[in-house]
Amino acid sequence: MIKKIFFGVIILSSFVACKSKSAFNYSQEIVKKERSLAADIETTENKVMTFMNNEQYDSFAAAGARMEKLVDSKLIEIKEKPAPDAKEGAAFKDAAVKYFSYLKSLYTAYKDIGNAPGAEAREKEMDKLRSLVNQKTSVLMSMQTAQKKFADANGFKLEDKP
């Protein structure tokens, strides 16, 4: 009888450990996708400031379109991969989709600013971008909160950013 209980506990703990490992790996995949964009984001942000200051709107649009495409590729990967069968998995996936959709919308705005037909249209597009930028903290906090809930629900700790 004790042997049966012992083996039952081992099997159950192995199952829980596998789910926790799966949840951790999924979280790490999302972090990896975000970090893979960091260098491109930094380079693009530096370039677009120069393009805007020099009124090189075609270059501004091209930089936005390039990043829009790059972020969209990560977004598609996230959407296509099923959420892990773990507590809060679907909620975390939804938050990741919203976060990457937000990033994509920023670069769509860059593209739209650069492609605007004139100063008045460009200013309207800039207003849209300002509105998006004002949402940054909220979107980021939502993603981080979902990730923390996901980690807590599945028994793993989030790694500190390097």
Secondary structure, DSSP 8 states (H G I E B T S, - for coil): -HHHHHHHHHHHHHHHHHHHHHHHHHHHHHHHHHHHHHHHHHHHHHHHHHHHHTT-HHHHHHHHHHHHHHHHHHHHHHHHS---SSTTHHHHHHHHHHHHHHHHHHHHHHHHHHH-SSHHHHHHHHHHHHHHHHTHHHHHHHHHHHHHHHHHHTT-------
